Structures are given as C-alpha cells and as structure tokens.
C-alpha cells in the first residue's frame, strides 16, 4: 500500500476513536442494559436523542450553561413537576397545580 492510503486509513480510524471518546464523555453510558447488538444500539440511540434534545433546548433558550450541568439539573429534578424553562433560567419555582383526586369511602 502507498503511504497516502495508509495515512487515509489511519485518519478514518482516528475519526472513529474520536467518536467513541465523545460518546464516553458526553452520553454518560455507565453500563449497557443488554448484551445483544440491538440492545446496545438502542441504548446508544436513546442516549444520543437525549443529548440532542438537551442541546436543542440549550440553543433555543440561549442558555449560558453547558450541557453537562443541564443534564445534572434534569437528573436532580427528574420526578418533580416543575417548569423546565423556569428551572433552566433559575427563576423561582412556580407551583404547578395538581388535579385533586377523588377518594371514595366504602361503608
């Protein structure tokens, strides 16, 4: 093979290494739920979608935060009913009205 061909192959391989480094650093996949190819690809796909949605929120809201603090903020308030824009803009939380549940008494 020529030196140019070998250099092109190495350059392509380096792009793959950078892609996996980006996945490891940004997607925060600690372990895979399944071991099949489909399970791994699904988990990576979901993580990429989540990352892109947060990047889009950052872009639309013109936020000064980087993506990692936004992810931490969302994971901390995951099960709370809060206004996302208020949470991201650090406004005081507005109480979200919850529906009153009707309770029946049996006699």
Secondary structure, DSSP 4 states (H G I P E B T S, - for coil): --HHHHHHHHHHHHHHHHHHHHIIIII---S-S--SHHHHHHHHHHHHHHHHHHHHHHHHHT-SS-HHHHHHHHHHTTTS---HHHHHHTPPPPPPP-PPPP-----
